[in-house]
Amino acid sequence: MPAAVVLFTCDLRLHDHPPLRAALAAGREVVPLFVRDRDIDAAGFAPPNRRAFLADCLADLDAGLRARGGRLVVRSGDVVEEVTRAVTEARAADVHLSAGASAYAQRREALLRAALATAGARLHVHDAVTTALPPGAVVPGTSDHYALFTPYHRRWARERMRDVQPAPRTIRVPDGIGSEQPPSRAEVAGTSPGLARGGEREGRRRLAAWLRHGLPRYHELHDDLAADATSRLSPHLHFGTLSAVELVHRARERGGPGAEAFVRQLCWRDFHHQLLAARPTAARADYRTRDDRWRTGPAADRDVRAWQEGRTGYPVVDAAMRQLRHEGWMHNRGRLIVASFLTKTLYVDWRVGARHFLDWLADGDVADNQLNWQWVAGTGTDTRPQRVLNPLLQAKRYDPGGAYVRRWVPELAGVPGPALHEPRKRPGAEGGRSGYPAPVVGLAEGLARFRAARGR
């Protein structure tokens, strides 16, 4: 029986991996292949934090395969060329791959299908591997995708998820298939000092702890900045060390309002993937244009630098931006606050913020990142595109005691919570407090500028 190739992409796990299970069922031997894609590197989508997290994931995947008698085959270069070469070396008849939502993933699939047909091999693309439901599984009657979350969620919640598949017990790799050494985190410079570890074993450890201790009160605490009560599983979902299908099943098995709230967040992820699959240009262009005339020039550049460095003079904004640089991760409520501040208070193009997030986030996912940024900017699917999040009111509500701010902004460690959330004067009217800067803009000024630009 001929061998099969499994091309790993954003599905770096052995548990609940339909392409791998299908390949093992169809072929006596399997080539588990990962290609370090030079096009992704060239496009700037492999910054240090994600490269380091990826290195952990590949090392762990290789270890898991070796424990089952196999190994990970790592190549670098053009994906189509390397897959075709592996097919030739292994005399494989089939290649198995997880479906992707992005324009790049769709183009890769088309190129692979054509090249493999020439090589005499077949491409099998598997749905619901990187998401809980595949894009296009549920659609409204008048469109190829849902543009609003609530009706999508109603349909999504009624759908039956596929069953979770166990990890294979044995994997045999053909002899003579060359491989590079998997990359190491130690080789990557410029990572965040608090970057979490990657890999399937780490992801499953975090999941088990989260289900026991975090899930029951998730509905109460998920917006509490200081409590840090979210799952922190997003990098593992992005790299596929955890299965979204398994997460939905296991949360629903636990039940309760915490599970319902958590599964709703997984649905948001699927919502963004189905939207991007239908409208790939939304990764870089407004889904719904507002004809914005975004600020540019020296003053806007100064404001952007202050925002990136956590020096805006608004404590909760600065705390979140500093957390991003230190951990390669940011609390979801913090993401909403800083995105609103950049796009609406500073009136800077959402693409500037989305790019900065992709430069630092370990979970930097094109679908979630770009479309969440558009949601906040009002150019996406938000039904209230003019809404502006006031950072002072947000801090009072979600960090009332100021513990989150003091954790990340040490200059304000001695300031009591209520005082952290009071309006402060613009530059020139007062000096910085303990070296902390005055606000880069007054909130009323920023709001007026935004409303005038949007025609209100």
C-alpha positions as CSV (number, residue, x, y, z in Angstrom):
1,M,0.0,0.0,0.0
2,P,1.5,3.4,-1.0
3,A,2.5,6.0,1.7
4,A,0.7,9.2,2.4
5,V,1.9,12.7,3.3
6,V,0.3,14.8,6.0
7,L,1.2,18.5,5.7
8,F,1.0,20.1,9.1
9,T,0.1,23.9,9.1
10,C,-1.9,25.4,11.9
11,D,-2.8,22.0,13.4
12,L,0.4,21.0,15.3
13,R,-1.1,18.2,17.4
14,L,-1.7,14.5,17.5
15,H,-5.0,14.5,19.3
16,D,-8.1,15.0,17.2
17,H,-6.3,15.4,13.9
18,P,-8.5,14.1,11.1
19,P,-5.9,14.5,8.3
20,L,-3.5,12.3,10.2
21,R,-6.1,9.7,11.0
22,A,-7.2,9.6,7.4
23,A,-3.7,9.2,6.2
24,L,-3.0,6.4,8.6
25,A,-6.2,4.6,7.5
26,A,-5.3,4.9,3.8
27,G,-1.6,4.2,3.9
28,R,0.8,1.8,5.6
29,E,3.4,4.6,6.1
30,V,3.0,8.3,6.7
31,V,5.3,11.3,6.2
32,P,4.4,13.9,8.8
33,L,5.7,17.0,7.1
34,F,6.1,20.7,8.2
35,V,7.5,23.2,5.8
36,R,9.0,26.4,7.1
37,D,7.4,28.6,4.5
38,R,9.7,31.2,3.0
39,D,6.7,33.2,1.7
40,I,5.4,33.7,5.2
41,D,8.7,34.8,6.5
42,A,9.1,37.2,3.5
43,A,5.7,38.7,4.2
44,G,6.6,39.5,7.8
45,F,4.1,37.1,9.4
46,A,6.8,35.3,11.4
47,P,7.9,37.7,14.1
48,P,10.0,36.5,17.0
49,N,7.2,35.6,19.4
50,R,5.4,33.4,17.0
51,R,8.6,31.9,15.7
52,A,9.6,31.0,19.3
53,F,6.1,29.6,20.1
54,L,6.2,27.6,16.8
55,A,9.6,26.2,17.7
56,D,8.1,24.8,20.9
57,C,5.2,23.4,19.0
58,L,7.4,21.6,16.4
59,A,9.7,20.2,19.1
60,D,6.8,18.8,21.0
61,L,5.1,17.4,17.9
62,D,8.4,15.7,16.9
63,A,8.6,14.2,20.4
64,G,5.0,13.0,20.3
65,L,5.6,11.3,16.9
66,R,8.9,9.7,18.1
67,A,7.1,8.2,21.1
68,R,4.8,6.5,18.6
69,G,7.6,5.2,16.4
70,G,7.6,8.1,13.9
71,R,9.2,11.5,13.6
72,L,8.5,15.0,12.2
73,V,10.0,15.8,8.8
74,V,10.9,19.5,8.6
75,R,11.8,21.3,5.4
76,S,12.3,24.9,4.5
77,G,11.4,26.7,1.2
78,D,8.5,26.8,-1.1
79,V,5.6,24.7,0.3
80,V,4.4,23.3,-3.1
81,E,8.0,22.3,-4.1
82,E,8.7,20.7,-0.7
83,V,5.5,18.7,-0.6
84,T,6.0,17.5,-4.1
85,R,9.5,16.5,-3.3
86,A,8.3,14.5,-0.2
87,V,5.7,12.8,-2.4
88,T,8.3,11.7,-4.9
89,E,10.7,10.5,-2.2
90,A,8.1,8.5,-0.3
91,R,6.3,7.4,-3.5
92,A,3.2,8.7,-1.9
93,A,-0.2,8.6,-3.6
94,D,-2.1,11.0,-1.3
95,V,-1.5,14.3,0.6
96,H,-3.7,15.3,3.5
97,L,-4.1,18.9,4.6
98,S,-6.3,21.0,6.9
99,A,-8.4,23.6,5.2
100,G,-7.6,27.3,5.9
101,A,-9.6,30.4,5.7
102,S,-7.1,33.0,4.5
103,A,-6.4,34.0,0.9
104,Y,-3.0,32.6,1.3
105,A,-4.3,29.2,2.5
106,Q,-6.8,29.1,-0.4
107,R,-4.1,29.9,-2.9
108,R,-1.8,27.3,-1.4
109,E,-4.5,24.6,-1.7
110,A,-5.1,25.4,-5.4
111,L,-1.3,25.3,-6.2
112,L,-0.9,22.1,-4.3
113,R,-3.8,20.5,-6.1
114,A,-2.4,21.4,-9.5
115,A,1.2,20.3,-8.7
116,L,0.1,17.0,-7.2
117,A,-2.1,16.2,-10.1
118,T,0.9,16.5,-12.3
119,A,2.9,14.3,-10.0
120,G,0.2,11.6,-10.0
121,A,-0.9,12.2,-6.3
122,R,-4.2,13.3,-4.8
123,L,-4.8,16.2,-2.4
124,H,-7.4,15.7,0.4
125,V,-8.4,18.8,2.3
126,H,-10.1,18.3,5.6
127,D,-12.6,20.7,7.2
128,A,-13.2,21.4,10.9
129,V,-9.6,20.9,12.0
130,T,-8.6,24.4,12.8
131,T,-12.1,25.6,13.6
132,A,-15.1,24.0,15.4
133,L,-17.3,24.3,12.3
134,P,-15.8,24.8,8.8
135,P,-16.4,28.1,7.1
136,G,-19.5,27.8,4.9
137,A,-21.0,25.0,7.1
138,V,-23.9,27.4,7.9
139,V,-24.9,30.3,5.7
140,P,-28.0,32.6,5.5
141,G,-30.4,32.2,2.7
142,T,-29.3,35.4,0.9
143,S,-25.5,35.3,1.2
144,D,-22.4,33.1,1.2
145,H,-21.6,34.1,4.8
146,Y,-23.0,35.7,7.9
147,A,-22.2,39.4,8.4
148,L,-23.7,39.6,11.9
149,F,-22.6,37.5,14.8
150,T,-25.9,36.9,16.7
151,P,-27.8,35.1,13.8
152,Y,-24.6,33.2,13.1
153,H,-24.3,32.1,16.7
154,R,-27.9,30.9,16.8
155,R,-27.3,28.6,13.8
156,W,-23.8,27.6,14.9
157,A,-25.0,26.6,18.4
158,R,-27.6,24.1,16.9
159,E,-25.1,22.4,14.6
160,R,-23.7,19.0,15.6
161,M,-19.9,19.1,15.9
162,R,-17.9,16.2,14.6
163,D,-16.7,13.6,17.1
164,V,-13.3,14.1,18.7
165,Q,-10.7,11.6,17.4
166,P,-8.0,10.0,19.6
167,A,-4.3,10.4,19.0
168,P,-2.8,7.5,17.0
169,R,-0.9,4.8,18.9
170,T,1.7,4.0,16.1
171,I,3.1,6.0,13.2
172,R,5.6,4.6,10.7
173,V,7.6,6.9,8.5
174,P,9.2,5.6,5.3
175,D,13.0,5.2,5.3
176,G,15.2,7.7,3.5
177,I,13.1,10.8,4.0
178,G,15.5,13.6,4.9
179,S,14.7,16.2,7.4
180,E,16.1,19.4,8.9
181,Q,16.5,19.7,12.7
182,P,13.3,21.2,14.2
183,P,14.0,24.9,15.2
184,S,14.6,25.8,18.8
185,R,13.3,28.7,20.8
186,A,16.8,29.4,21.9
187,E,17.7,30.4,18.3
188,V,15.1,33.2,18.2
189,A,16.1,36.7,19.3
190,G,13.9,39.5,20.3
191,T,11.1,37.6,22.0
192,S,8.9,38.9,24.9
193,P,10.4,38.0,28.2
194,G,7.1,36.6,29.5
195,L,6.2,34.6,26.4
196,A,4.3,31.4,27.3
197,R,5.5,28.0,26.3
198,G,4.1,26.3,23.2
199,G,3.4,22.7,22.3
200,E,0.6,20.2,22.5
201,R,1.5,18.9,25.9
202,E,1.6,22.4,27.4
203,G,-1.7,23.2,25.7
204,R,-3.4,20.1,27.1
205,R,-2.0,20.9,30.6
206,R,-3.4,24.4,30.4
207,L,-6.7,23.1,29.2
208,A,-7.1,20.6,32.0
209,A,-6.3,23.3,34.6
210,W,-8.7,25.8,32.9
211,L,-11.6,23.3,32.8
212,R,-11.1,22.6,36.5
213,H,-10.5,26.1,37.9
214,G,-11.3,28.8,35.3
215,L,-14.3,27.7,33.4
216,P,-16.9,27.6,36.2
217,R,-16.6,31.4,36.8
218,Y,-15.6,32.5,33.3
219,H,-18.9,34.3,32.8
220,E,-18.3,36.4,35.9
221,L,-14.6,37.2,35.5
222,H,-13.7,37.1,31.8
223,D,-13.7,41.0,31.6
224,D,-11.9,41.5,35.0
225,L,-8.5,42.8,34.0
226,A,-6.8,42.2,37.3
227,A,-8.3,38.7,37.8
228,D,-6.6,37.4,34.7
229,A,-9.4,34.8,34.5
230,T,-9.4,34.1,30.7
231,S,-8.2,30.8,29.4
232,R,-5.0,32.0,27.7
233,L,-5.5,29.2,25.2
234,S,-5.6,31.5,22.1
235,P,-2.0,30.8,21.0
236,H,-2.7,27.1,21.2
237,L,-5.8,27.5,19.1
238,H,-3.8,29.6,16.6
239,F,-1.1,27.0,16.2
240,G,-3.6,24.1,16.5
241,T,-2.0,22.4,19.4
242,L,-5.5,22.3,20.8
243,S,-8.6,21.4,18.8
244,A,-11.5,23.9,18.8
245,V,-13.9,20.9,18.3
246,E,-12.5,19.2,21.5
247,L,-12.8,22.5,23.4
248,V,-16.4,22.9,22.5
249,H,-17.2,19.3,23.5
250,R,-15.3,19.4,26.8
251,A,-16.8,22.8,27.8
252,R,-20.3,21.6,27.1
253,E,-19.7,18.4,29.0
254,R,-18.9,20.6,32.1
255,G,-22.0,22.7,31.5
256,G,-23.0,25.9,33.3
257,P,-23.0,29.6,32.5
258,G,-19.2,29.7,32.4
259,A,-19.1,27.0,29.7
260,E,-21.8,28.8,27.7
261,A,-19.8,32.0,27.8
262,F,-16.6,30.2,26.8
263,V,-18.2,28.3,23.9
264,R,-19.6,31.7,22.7
265,Q,-16.1,33.0,22.4
266,L,-15.1,29.9,20.3
267,C,-18.1,30.7,18.1
268,W,-16.7,34.3,17.6
269,R,-13.5,32.7,16.3
270,D,-15.5,30.6,13.8
271,F,-17.5,33.6,12.8
272,H,-14.4,35.5,11.9
273,H,-13.0,32.6,9.9
274,Q,-16.2,32.1,7.9
275,L,-16.2,35.8,7.1
276,L,-12.5,35.8,6.0
277,A,-13.0,32.7,3.9
278,A,-15.8,34.4,2.0
279,R,-14.2,37.9,1.9
280,P,-10.4,37.3,1.9
281,T,-9.7,41.0,1.1
282,A,-11.1,41.9,4.6
283,A,-7.6,41.0,5.9
284,R,-6.4,44.3,4.5
285,A,-9.4,46.4,3.3
286,D,-12.5,47.7,5.1
287,Y,-15.3,45.2,5.2
288,R,-17.7,48.1,5.3
289,T,-16.0,51.4,4.4
290,R,-16.7,54.5,6.3
291,D,-14.7,56.7,3.9
292,D,-12.3,57.5,6.8
293,R,-9.6,60.1,6.3
294,W,-7.3,58.6,8.9
295,R,-4.7,60.9,10.5
296,T,-1.2,60.8,9.1
297,G,1.9,63.0,9.5
298,P,4.3,63.8,12.3
299,A,1.7,64.4,15.0
300,A,-0.1,61.1,14.3
301,D,3.3,59.3,14.1
302,R,4.1,60.6,17.6
303,D,0.8,59.5,19.0
304,V,1.3,56.0,17.4
305,R,4.7,55.7,19.0
306,A,3.3,56.7,22.4
307,W,0.5,54.1,22.0
308,Q,3.0,51.4,21.0
309,E,5.3,52.1,23.9
310,G,2.5,52.4,26.5
311,R,3.1,56.1,27.1
312,T,-0.3,57.7,26.1
313,G,-1.0,59.1,29.6
314,Y,-4.0,56.8,30.0
315,P,-3.1,54.2,32.6
316,V,-5.3,51.3,31.4
317,V,-4.2,51.8,27.8
318,D,-0.6,51.9,28.7
319,A,-0.9,48.9,31.0
320,A,-2.4,46.8,28.2
321,M,0.2,47.8,25.7
322,R,3.0,47.0,28.1
323,Q,1.5,43.6,28.8
324,L,1.6,43.0,25.1
325,R,5.3,43.7,24.8
326,H,6.2,41.7,27.9
327,E,4.0,38.6,27.3
328,G,3.2,38.5,23.6
329,W,-0.4,38.4,24.7
330,M,-3.0,40.8,25.9
331,H,-6.2,40.4,27.9
332,N,-9.2,40.6,25.6
333,R,-10.8,43.5,27.3
334,G,-7.5,45.3,27.0
335,R,-7.5,44.6,23.3
336,L,-10.8,46.3,22.9
337,I,-9.8,49.3,24.9
338,V,-6.5,50.0,23.1
339,A,-8.0,49.4,19.7
340,S,-10.8,51.9,20.3
341,F,-8.3,54.4,21.7
342,L,-6.1,54.1,18.6
343,T,-8.8,54.1,15.9
344,K,-11.3,56.5,17.5
345,T,-9.6,58.7,20.1
346,L,-6.4,59.1,18.1
347,Y,-8.2,58.5,14.8
348,V,-5.4,56.3,13.3
349,D,-6.0,53.6,10.7
350,W,-6.9,50.3,12.2
351,R,-4.3,48.6,9.9
352,V,-1.5,50.4,11.9
353,G,-2.8,48.8,15.1
354,A,-3.4,45.4,13.5
355,R,0.1,45.3,12.2
356,H,1.6,46.1,15.6
357,F,-0.5,43.3,17.2
358,L,0.7,40.9,14.6
359,D,4.3,41.9,15.3
360,W,3.9,40.9,19.0
361,L,1.0,38.5,19.6
362,A,1.8,34.8,19.9
363,D,-1.8,34.3,18.9
364,G,-1.6,36.7,15.9
365,D,-4.2,35.2,13.7
366,V,-5.2,37.0,10.4
367,A,-8.9,36.2,10.8
368,D,-9.3,37.1,14.5
369,N,-6.9,39.9,14.6
370,Q,-7.9,41.8,11.5
371,L,-11.6,41.4,11.9
372,N,-11.6,42.2,15.6
373,W,-9.7,45.4,14.7
374,Q,-12.3,46.2,12.1
375,W,-15.1,45.5,14.5
376,V,-13.7,48.1,17.0
377,A,-12.8,50.6,14.3
378,G,-16.4,50.5,13.0
379,T,-15.4,49.2,9.5
380,G,-16.3,45.6,10.2
381,T,-19.4,43.8,11.5
382,D,-20.2,45.9,14.6
383,T,-23.8,47.1,14.5
384,R,-22.8,50.3,16.3
385,P,-19.8,51.5,14.3
386,Q,-19.7,54.9,16.0
387,R,-19.2,53.5,19.5
388,V,-16.2,54.8,21.4
389,L,-14.8,53.2,24.5
390,N,-13.8,55.7,27.1
391,P,-10.6,54.4,28.7
392,L,-11.3,56.0,32.0
393,L,-14.8,54.5,32.3
394,Q,-13.5,51.2,31.1
395,A,-10.8,51.2,33.7
396,K,-13.4,52.1,36.5
397,R,-15.5,49.2,35.4
398,Y,-13.0,46.5,34.7
399,D,-10.1,47.5,36.9
400,P,-11.8,49.4,39.7
401,G,-9.0,48.9,42.3
402,G,-6.3,49.6,39.8
403,A,-4.4,46.3,40.4
404,Y,-4.0,45.7,36.6
405,V,-2.6,49.2,36.0
406,R,-0.2,49.0,38.9
407,R,1.0,45.6,37.7
408,W,2.1,47.0,34.4
409,V,2.8,50.6,35.0
410,P,5.2,50.7,38.0
411,E,5.4,54.5,37.9
412,L,1.9,54.5,39.3
413,A,2.4,51.8,41.9
414,G,1.7,54.2,44.8
415,V,-1.5,55.8,43.3
416,P,-4.8,54.5,44.7
417,G,-7.2,52.9,42.4
418,P,-9.8,55.7,42.1
419,A,-7.1,58.3,41.4
420,L,-5.8,56.2,38.5
421,H,-9.1,56.6,36.7
422,E,-9.6,60.4,37.0
423,P,-9.2,62.7,34.0
424,R,-5.8,64.4,33.8
425,K,-4.7,67.5,32.0
426,R,-3.2,67.8,28.6
427,P,0.6,68.3,28.1
428,G,1.8,71.8,29.1
429,A,-0.8,72.1,31.9
430,E,0.9,69.8,34.3
431,G,4.0,67.7,34.5
432,G,4.2,63.9,34.5
433,R,3.4,62.1,37.8
434,S,6.4,60.1,39.0
435,G,7.7,60.2,35.4
436,Y,4.4,59.2,34.0
437,P,3.4,61.2,30.9
438,A,0.4,63.6,30.6
439,P,-2.3,62.5,28.1
440,V,-1.4,62.7,24.4
441,V,-5.0,64.0,23.8
442,G,-8.0,65.0,25.7
443,L,-10.9,62.5,25.5
444,A,-13.4,65.3,24.5
445,E,-11.0,66.5,21.8
446,G,-10.5,63.0,20.4
447,L,-14.2,62.3,20.4
448,A,-15.0,65.6,18.6
449,R,-12.3,64.9,16.0
450,F,-13.6,61.4,15.4
451,R,-17.3,62.5,15.1
452,A,-16.4,65.3,12.7
453,A,-14.3,62.9,10.5
454,R,-17.1,60.3,10.5
455,G,-19.7,63.0,9.6
456,R,-21.5,63.2,12.9
